[in-house]
Amino acid sequence: MKLSCAHWCKIKEFIVNLKCPQCFSAKVKLCEEEKENNATCESCGCEFKFNPEMVPPLQ
């Protein structure tokens, strides 16, 4: 699946604004391998699922 430039921009914006759901720290590290809890907060150490939902553009 090839993503449009607009989709890539949304994904990059979402990742830049990613914050921990427990302590709201921006020190989040994404795991390089696919697993359920694929993000770890460097501040509090919690692991959580990061799943950016892509909404298709209105046409």
N, CA, C and O atoms as a Maestro MAE file, in Angstrom:
{
 s_m_m2io_version
 :::
 2.0.0
}

f_m_ct {
 s_m_title
 :::
 protein
 m_atom[236] {
  # First column is atom index #
  i_m_mmod_type
  r_m_x_coord
  r_m_y_coord
  r_m_z_coord
  i_m_residue_number
  s_m_chain_name
  s_m_pdb_residue_name
  s_m_pdb_atom_name
  i_m_atomic_number
  :::
  1 25 0.845 -1.177 0.000 1 A "MET " " N  " 7
  2 3 0.000 0.000 0.000 1 A "MET " " CA " 6
  3 2 0.893 1.244 0.000 1 A "MET " " C  " 6
  4 15 1.768 1.389 0.854 1 A "MET " " O  " 8
  5 25 0.672 2.101 -0.927 2 A "LYS " " N  " 7
  6 3 1.441 3.343 -1.014 2 A "LYS " " CA " 6
  7 2 0.644 4.465 -0.364 2 A "LYS " " C  " 6
  8 15 -0.530 4.669 -0.673 2 A "LYS " " O  " 8
  9 25 1.294 5.185 0.536 3 A "LEU " " N  " 7
  10 3 0.631 6.277 1.242 3 A "LEU " " CA " 6
  11 2 0.836 7.598 0.517 3 A "LEU " " C  " 6
  12 15 1.892 7.854 -0.062 3 A "LEU " " O  " 8
  13 25 -0.176 8.412 0.564 4 A "SER " " N  " 7
  14 3 -0.076 9.735 -0.048 4 A "SER " " CA " 6
  15 2 0.767 10.642 0.847 4 A "SER " " C  " 6
  16 15 1.017 10.327 2.011 4 A "SER " " O  " 8
  17 25 1.192 11.755 0.294 5 A "CYS " " N  " 7
  18 3 1.976 12.731 1.052 5 A "CYS " " CA " 6
  19 2 1.187 13.237 2.260 5 A "CYS " " C  " 6
  20 15 1.751 13.441 3.335 5 A "CYS " " O  " 8
  21 25 -0.118 13.437 2.079 6 A "ALA " " N  " 7
  22 3 -0.963 13.919 3.183 6 A "ALA " " CA " 6
  23 2 -0.998 12.904 4.326 6 A "ALA " " C  " 6
  24 15 -0.955 13.288 5.495 6 A "ALA " " O  " 8
  25 25 -1.076 11.610 3.996 7 A "HIS " " N  " 7
  26 3 -1.083 10.574 5.038 7 A "HIS " " CA " 6
  27 2 0.253 10.548 5.784 7 A "HIS " " C  " 6
  28 15 0.276 10.431 7.009 7 A "HIS " " O  " 8
  29 25 1.376 10.656 5.043 8 A "TRP " " N  " 7
  30 3 2.686 10.670 5.694 8 A "TRP " " CA " 6
  31 2 2.805 11.856 6.630 8 A "TRP " " C  " 6
  32 15 3.356 11.729 7.723 8 A "TRP " " O  " 8
  33 25 2.298 13.005 6.219 9 A "CYS " " N  " 7
  34 3 2.344 14.195 7.078 9 A "CYS " " CA " 6
  35 2 1.547 13.971 8.358 9 A "CYS " " C  " 6
  36 15 1.994 14.355 9.438 9 A "CYS " " O  " 8
  37 25 0.377 13.357 8.249 10 A "LYS " " N  " 7
  38 3 -0.447 13.063 9.438 10 A "LYS " " CA " 6
  39 2 0.276 12.103 10.366 10 A "LYS " " C  " 6
  40 15 0.269 12.295 11.582 10 A "LYS " " O  " 8
  41 25 0.901 11.070 9.810 11 A "ILE " " N  " 7
  42 3 1.624 10.089 10.628 11 A "ILE " " CA " 6
  43 2 2.787 10.763 11.350 11 A "ILE " " C  " 6
  44 15 2.974 10.551 12.548 11 A "ILE " " O  " 8
  45 25 3.558 11.561 10.647 12 A "LYS " " N  " 7
  46 3 4.693 12.261 11.264 12 A "LYS " " CA " 6
  47 2 4.226 13.214 12.353 12 A "LYS " " C  " 6
  48 15 4.848 13.297 13.412 12 A "LYS " " O  " 8
  49 25 3.147 13.926 12.108 13 A "GLU " " N  " 7
  50 3 2.599 14.847 13.108 13 A "GLU " " CA " 6
  51 2 2.138 14.085 14.346 13 A "GLU " " C  " 6
  52 15 2.369 14.530 15.470 13 A "GLU " " O  " 8
  53 25 1.488 12.941 14.145 14 A "PHE " " N  " 7
  54 3 0.997 12.141 15.265 14 A "PHE " " CA " 6
  55 2 2.156 11.623 16.111 14 A "PHE " " C  " 6
  56 15 2.097 11.661 17.340 14 A "PHE " " O  " 8
  57 25 3.212 11.137 15.452 15 A "ILE " " N  " 7
  58 3 4.360 10.601 16.184 15 A "ILE " " CA " 6
  59 2 5.085 11.709 16.951 15 A "ILE " " C  " 6
  60 15 5.518 11.488 18.082 15 A "ILE " " O  " 8
  61 25 5.222 12.881 16.364 16 A "VAL " " N  " 7
  62 3 5.877 14.001 17.046 16 A "VAL " " CA " 6
  63 2 5.101 14.393 18.295 16 A "VAL " " C  " 6
  64 15 5.704 14.765 19.302 16 A "VAL " " O  " 8
  65 25 3.781 14.314 18.247 17 A "ASN " " N  " 7
  66 3 2.938 14.712 19.375 17 A "ASN " " CA " 6
  67 2 2.606 13.556 20.322 17 A "ASN " " C  " 6
  68 15 1.781 13.714 21.222 17 A "ASN " " O  " 8
  69 25 3.241 12.396 20.127 18 A "LEU " " N  " 7
  70 3 2.966 11.218 20.942 18 A "LEU " " CA " 6
  71 2 3.377 11.457 22.391 18 A "LEU " " C  " 6
  72 15 4.504 11.872 22.663 18 A "LEU " " O  " 8
  73 25 2.466 11.196 23.310 19 A "LYS " " N  " 7
  74 3 2.739 11.351 24.743 19 A "LYS " " CA " 6
  75 2 2.280 10.103 25.486 19 A "LYS " " C  " 6
  76 15 1.375 9.402 25.033 19 A "LYS " " O  " 8
  77 25 2.898 9.829 26.615 20 A "CYS " " N  " 7
  78 3 2.559 8.686 27.456 20 A "CYS " " CA " 6
  79 2 1.139 8.859 28.006 20 A "CYS " " C  " 6
  80 15 0.799 9.942 28.484 20 A "CYS " " O  " 8
  81 25 0.308 7.819 27.949 21 A "PRO " " N  " 7
  82 3 -1.057 7.941 28.467 21 A "PRO " " CA " 6
  83 2 -1.134 8.002 29.998 21 A "PRO " " C  " 6
  84 15 -2.172 8.375 30.544 21 A "PRO " " O  " 8
  85 25 -0.040 7.639 30.701 22 A "GLN " " N  " 7
  86 3 -0.077 7.662 32.171 22 A "GLN " " CA " 6
  87 2 0.499 8.946 32.753 22 A "GLN " " C  " 6
  88 15 -0.125 9.575 33.608 22 A "GLN " " O  " 8
  89 25 1.691 9.341 32.295 23 A "CYS " " N  " 7
  90 3 2.326 10.519 32.890 23 A "CYS " " CA " 6
  91 2 2.379 11.708 31.913 23 A "CYS " " C  " 6
  92 15 2.836 12.789 32.284 23 A "CYS " " O  " 8
  93 25 1.924 11.517 30.696 24 A "PHE " " N  " 7
  94 3 1.868 12.547 29.650 24 A "PHE " " CA " 6
  95 2 3.250 13.087 29.265 24 A "PHE " " C  " 6
  96 15 3.367 14.196 28.743 24 A "PHE " " O  " 8
  97 25 4.289 12.297 29.526 25 A "SER " " N  " 7
  98 3 5.637 12.678 29.119 25 A "SER " " CA " 6
  99 2 5.780 12.481 27.613 25 A "SER " " C  " 6
  100 15 5.142 11.602 27.034 25 A "SER " " O  " 8
  101 25 6.611 13.295 26.989 26 A "ALA " " N  " 7
  102 3 6.865 13.157 25.550 26 A "ALA " " CA " 6
  103 2 8.076 12.263 25.291 26 A "ALA " " C  " 6
  104 15 8.496 12.106 24.144 26 A "ALA " " O  " 8
  105 25 8.638 11.677 26.348 27 A "LYS " " N  " 7
  106 3 9.809 10.811 26.204 27 A "LYS " " CA " 6
  107 2 9.355 9.375 25.931 27 A "LYS " " C  " 6
  108 15 9.502 8.491 26.776 27 A "LYS " " O  " 8
  109 25 8.804 9.163 24.740 28 A "VAL " " N  " 7
  110 3 8.275 7.852 24.361 28 A "VAL " " CA " 6
  111 2 9.160 7.251 23.292 28 A "VAL " " C  " 6
  112 15 9.544 7.927 22.337 28 A "VAL " " O  " 8
  113 25 9.480 5.984 23.455 29 A "LYS " " N  " 7
  114 3 10.305 5.273 22.489 29 A "LYS " " CA " 6
  115 2 9.461 4.189 21.833 29 A "LYS " " C  " 6
  116 15 8.849 3.373 22.522 29 A "LYS " " O  " 8
  117 25 9.427 4.178 20.498 30 A "LEU " " N  " 7
  118 3 8.688 3.154 19.769 30 A "LEU " " CA " 6
  119 2 9.583 1.943 19.542 30 A "LEU " " C  " 6
  120 15 10.770 2.076 19.246 30 A "LEU " " O  " 8
  121 25 8.993 0.761 19.685 31 A "CYS " " N  " 7
  122 3 9.698 -0.493 19.472 31 A "CYS " " CA " 6
  123 2 9.839 -0.734 17.966 31 A "CYS " " C  " 6
  124 15 8.924 -0.427 17.202 31 A "CYS " " O  " 8
  125 25 10.970 -1.278 17.543 32 A "GLU " " N  " 7
  126 3 11.183 -1.519 16.122 32 A "GLU " " CA " 6
  127 2 10.512 -2.797 15.638 32 A "GLU " " C  " 6
  128 15 10.279 -2.952 14.439 32 A "GLU " " O  " 8
  129 25 10.200 -3.711 16.545 33 A "GLU " " N  " 7
  130 3 9.542 -4.954 16.150 33 A "GLU " " CA " 6
  131 2 8.049 -4.866 16.448 33 A "GLU " " C  " 6
  132 15 7.614 -4.103 17.311 33 A "GLU " " O  " 8
  133 25 7.272 -5.667 15.709 34 A "GLU " " N  " 7
  134 3 5.826 -5.652 15.911 34 A "GLU " " CA " 6
  135 2 5.465 -6.494 17.121 34 A "GLU " " C  " 6
  136 15 5.765 -7.687 17.164 34 A "GLU " " O  " 8
  137 25 4.822 -5.880 18.103 35 A "LYS " " N  " 7
  138 3 4.293 -6.576 19.266 35 A "LYS " " CA " 6
  139 2 3.162 -5.744 19.835 35 A "LYS " " C  " 6
  140 15 3.005 -4.581 19.463 35 A "LYS " " O  " 8
  141 25 2.367 -6.320 20.735 36 A "GLU " " N  " 7
  142 3 1.172 -5.630 21.231 36 A "GLU " " CA " 6
  143 2 1.504 -4.295 21.886 36 A "GLU " " C  " 6
  144 15 0.982 -3.258 21.477 36 A "GLU " " O  " 8
  145 25 2.374 -4.310 22.905 37 A "ASN " " N  " 7
  146 3 2.792 -3.061 23.552 37 A "ASN " " CA " 6
  147 2 4.057 -2.591 22.856 37 A "ASN " " C  " 6
  148 15 5.163 -2.994 23.216 37 A "ASN " " O  " 8
  149 25 3.886 -1.738 21.860 38 A "ASN " " N  " 7
  150 3 5.002 -1.361 21.000 38 A "ASN " " CA " 6
  151 2 5.602 0.005 21.328 38 A "ASN " " C  " 6
  152 15 6.413 0.519 20.558 38 A "ASN " " O  " 8
  153 25 5.217 0.596 22.453 39 A "ALA " " N  " 7
  154 3 5.770 1.887 22.862 39 A "ALA " " CA " 6
  155 2 6.093 1.839 24.352 39 A "ALA " " C  " 6
  156 15 5.362 1.240 25.141 39 A "ALA " " O  " 8
  157 25 7.205 2.482 24.725 40 A "THR " " N  " 7
  158 3 7.639 2.522 26.118 40 A "THR " " CA " 6
  159 2 7.931 3.964 26.505 40 A "THR " " C  " 6
  160 15 8.562 4.708 25.754 40 A "THR " " O  " 8
  161 25 7.462 4.346 27.688 41 A "CYS " " N  " 7
  162 3 7.733 5.695 28.202 41 A "CYS " " CA " 6
  163 2 9.057 5.653 28.953 41 A "CYS " " C  " 6
  164 15 9.245 4.829 29.848 41 A "CYS " " O  " 8
  165 25 9.967 6.539 28.589 42 A "GLU " " N  " 7
  166 3 11.266 6.590 29.254 42 A "GLU " " CA " 6
  167 2 11.175 7.246 30.628 42 A "GLU " " C  " 6
  168 15 12.068 7.060 31.455 42 A "GLU " " O  " 8
  169 25 10.114 8.011 30.886 43 A "SER " " N  " 7
  170 3 9.973 8.692 32.182 43 A "SER " " CA " 6
  171 2 9.432 7.759 33.256 43 A "SER " " C  " 6
  172 15 10.027 7.642 34.327 43 A "SER " " O  " 8
  173 25 8.295 7.083 32.983 44 A "CYS " " N  " 7
  174 3 7.675 6.249 34.019 44 A "CYS " " CA " 6
  175 2 7.861 4.750 33.762 44 A "CYS " " C  " 6
  176 15 7.576 3.937 34.641 44 A "CYS " " O  " 8
  177 25 8.335 4.376 32.568 45 A "GLY " " N  " 7
  178 3 8.619 2.974 32.287 45 A "GLY " " CA " 6
  179 2 7.434 2.141 31.830 45 A "GLY " " C  " 6
  180 15 7.592 0.946 31.578 45 A "GLY " " O  " 8
  181 25 6.254 2.733 31.714 46 A "CYS " " N  " 7
  182 3 5.098 1.946 31.298 46 A "CYS " " CA " 6
  183 2 5.178 1.601 29.813 46 A "CYS " " C  " 6
  184 15 5.799 2.326 29.035 46 A "CYS " " O  " 8
  185 25 4.552 0.500 29.425 47 A "GLU " " N  " 7
  186 3 4.472 0.086 28.037 47 A "GLU " " CA " 6
  187 2 3.019 0.181 27.609 47 A "GLU " " C  " 6
  188 15 2.118 -0.149 28.380 47 A "GLU " " O  " 8
  189 25 2.790 0.626 26.397 48 A "PHE " " N  " 7
  190 3 1.419 0.751 25.914 48 A "PHE " " CA " 6
  191 2 1.365 0.527 24.419 48 A "PHE " " C  " 6
  192 15 2.386 0.520 23.731 48 A "PHE " " O  " 8
  193 25 0.155 0.344 23.934 49 A "LYS " " N  " 7
  194 3 -0.057 0.082 22.511 49 A "LYS " " CA " 6
  195 2 -0.192 1.398 21.763 49 A "LYS " " C  " 6
  196 15 -1.029 2.234 22.103 49 A "LYS " " O  " 8
  197 25 0.638 1.574 20.743 50 A "PHE " " N  " 7
  198 3 0.566 2.749 19.884 50 A "PHE " " CA " 6
  199 2 0.007 2.292 18.550 50 A "PHE " " C  " 6
  200 15 0.619 1.476 17.862 50 A "PHE " " O  " 8
  201 25 -1.154 2.815 18.184 51 A "ASN " " N  " 7
  202 3 -1.807 2.413 16.946 51 A "ASN " " CA " 6
  203 2 -2.432 3.639 16.296 51 A "ASN " " C  " 6
  204 15 -3.607 3.926 16.523 51 A "ASN " " O  " 8
  205 25 -1.660 4.365 15.489 52 A "PRO " " N  " 7
  206 3 -2.239 5.546 14.846 52 A "PRO " " CA " 6
  207 2 -3.276 5.127 13.827 52 A "PRO " " C  " 6
  208 15 -2.983 4.347 12.921 52 A "PRO " " O  " 8
  209 25 -4.468 5.632 13.965 53 A "GLU " " N  " 7
  210 3 -5.525 5.302 13.020 53 A "GLU " " CA " 6
  211 2 -5.467 6.282 11.869 53 A "GLU " " C  " 6
  212 15 -5.435 7.497 12.062 53 A "GLU " " O  " 8
  213 25 -5.456 5.731 10.676 54 A "MET " " N  " 7
  214 3 -5.448 6.584 9.496 54 A "MET " " CA " 6
  215 2 -6.865 6.694 8.970 54 A "MET " " C  " 6
  216 15 -7.520 5.692 8.683 54 A "MET " " O  " 8
  217 25 -7.318 7.912 8.851 55 A "VAL " " N  " 7
  218 3 -8.656 8.161 8.318 55 A "VAL " " CA " 6
  219 2 -8.498 8.607 6.870 55 A "VAL " " C  " 6
  220 15 -7.781 9.569 6.597 55 A "VAL " " O  " 8
  221 25 -9.160 7.918 5.935 56 A "PRO " " N  " 7
  222 3 -9.011 8.320 4.540 56 A "PRO " " CA " 6
  223 2 -9.564 9.734 4.324 56 A "PRO " " C  " 6
  224 15 -10.544 10.128 4.956 56 A "PRO " " O  " 8
  225 25 -8.929 10.486 3.429 57 A "PRO " " N  " 7
  226 3 -9.408 11.850 3.183 57 A "PRO " " CA " 6
  227 2 -10.789 11.856 2.526 57 A "PRO " " C  " 6
  228 15 -11.146 10.944 1.780 57 A "PRO " " O  " 8
  229 25 -11.541 12.893 2.817 58 A "LEU " " N  " 7
  230 3 -12.864 13.030 2.182 58 A "LEU " " CA " 6
  231 2 -12.667 13.414 0.727 58 A "LEU " " C  " 6
  232 15 -11.811 14.233 0.392 58 A "LEU " " O  " 8
  233 25 -13.472 12.811 -0.126 59 A "GLN " " N  " 7
  234 3 -13.351 13.117 -1.550 59 A "GLN " " CA " 6
  235 2 -14.606 13.729 -2.082 59 A "GLN " " C  " 6
  236 15 -14.682 14.051 -3.267 59 A "GLN " " O  " 8
  :::
 }
 m_bond[235] {
  # First column is bond index #
  i_m_from
  i_m_to
  i_m_order
  :::
  1 1 2 1
  2 2 3 1
  3 3 4 2
  4 3 5 1
  5 5 6 1
  6 6 7 1
  7 7 8 2
  8 7 9 1
  9 9 10 1
  10 10 11 1
  11 11 12 2
  12 11 13 1
  13 13 14 1
  14 14 15 1
  15 15 16 2
  16 15 17 1
  17 17 18 1
  18 18 19 1
  19 19 20 2
  20 19 21 1
  21 21 22 1
  22 22 23 1
  23 23 24 2
  24 23 25 1
  25 25 26 1
  26 26 27 1
  27 27 28 2
  28 27 29 1
  29 29 30 1
  30 30 31 1
  31 31 32 2
  32 31 33 1
  33 33 34 1
  34 34 35 1
  35 35 36 2
  36 35 37 1
  37 37 38 1
  38 38 39 1
  39 39 40 2
  40 39 41 1
  41 41 42 1
  42 42 43 1
  43 43 44 2
  44 43 45 1
  45 45 46 1
  46 46 47 1
  47 47 48 2
  48 47 49 1
  49 49 50 1
  50 50 51 1
  51 51 52 2
  52 51 53 1
  53 53 54 1
  54 54 55 1
  55 55 56 2
  56 55 57 1
  57 57 58 1
  58 58 59 1
  59 59 60 2
  60 59 61 1
  61 61 62 1
  62 62 63 1
  63 63 64 2
  64 63 65 1
  65 65 66 1
  66 66 67 1
  67 67 68 2
  68 67 69 1
  69 69 70 1
  70 70 71 1
  71 71 72 2
  72 71 73 1
  73 73 74 1
  74 74 75 1
  75 75 76 2
  76 75 77 1
  77 77 78 1
  78 78 79 1
  79 79 80 2
  80 79 81 1
  81 81 82 1
  82 82 83 1
  83 83 84 2
  84 83 85 1
  85 85 86 1
  86 86 87 1
  87 87 88 2
  88 87 89 1
  89 89 90 1
  90 90 91 1
  91 91 92 2
  92 91 93 1
  93 93 94 1
  94 94 95 1
  95 95 96 2
  96 95 97 1
  97 97 98 1
  98 98 99 1
  99 99 100 2
  100 99 101 1
  101 101 102 1
  102 102 103 1
  103 103 104 2
  104 103 105 1
  105 105 106 1
  106 106 107 1
  107 107 108 2
  108 107 109 1
  109 109 110 1
  110 110 111 1
  111 111 112 2
  112 111 113 1
  113 113 114 1
  114 114 115 1
  115 115 116 2
  116 115 117 1
  117 117 118 1
  118 118 119 1
  119 119 120 2
  120 119 121 1
  121 121 122 1
  122 122 123 1
  123 123 124 2
  124 123 125 1
  125 125 126 1
  126 126 127 1
  127 127 128 2
  128 127 129 1
  129 129 130 1
  130 130 131 1
  131 131 132 2
  132 131 133 1
  133 133 134 1
  134 134 135 1
  135 135 136 2
  136 135 137 1
  137 137 138 1
  138 138 139 1
  139 139 140 2
  140 139 141 1
  141 141 142 1
  142 142 143 1
  143 143 144 2
  144 143 145 1
  145 145 146 1
  146 146 147 1
  147 147 148 2
  148 147 149 1
  149 149 150 1
  150 150 151 1
  151 151 152 2
  152 151 153 1
  153 153 154 1
  154 154 155 1
  155 155 156 2
  156 155 157 1
  157 157 158 1
  158 158 159 1
  159 159 160 2
  160 159 161 1
  161 161 162 1
  162 162 163 1
  163 163 164 2
  164 163 165 1
  165 165 166 1
  166 166 167 1
  167 167 168 2
  168 167 169 1
  169 169 170 1
  170 170 171 1
  171 171 172 2
  172 171 173 1
  173 173 174 1
  174 174 175 1
  175 175 176 2
  176 175 177 1
  177 177 178 1
  178 178 179 1
  179 179 180 2
  180 179 181 1
  181 181 182 1
  182 182 183 1
  183 183 184 2
  184 183 185 1
  185 185 186 1
  186 186 187 1
  187 187 188 2
  188 187 189 1
  189 189 190 1
  190 190 191 1
  191 191 192 2
  192 191 193 1
  193 193 194 1
  194 194 195 1
  195 195 196 2
  196 195 197 1
  197 197 198 1
  198 198 199 1
  199 199 200 2
  200 199 201 1
  201 201 202 1
  202 202 203 1
  203 203 204 2
  204 203 205 1
  205 205 206 1
  206 206 207 1
  207 207 208 2
  208 207 209 1
  209 209 210 1
  210 210 211 1
  211 211 212 2
  212 211 213 1
  213 213 214 1
  214 214 215 1
  215 215 216 2
  216 215 217 1
  217 217 218 1
  218 218 219 1
  219 219 220 2
  220 219 221 1
  221 221 222 1
  222 222 223 1
  223 223 224 2
  224 223 225 1
  225 225 226 1
  226 226 227 1
  227 227 228 2
  228 227 229 1
  229 229 230 1
  230 230 231 1
  231 231 232 2
  232 231 233 1
  233 233 234 1
  234 234 235 1
  235 235 236 2
  :::
 }
}
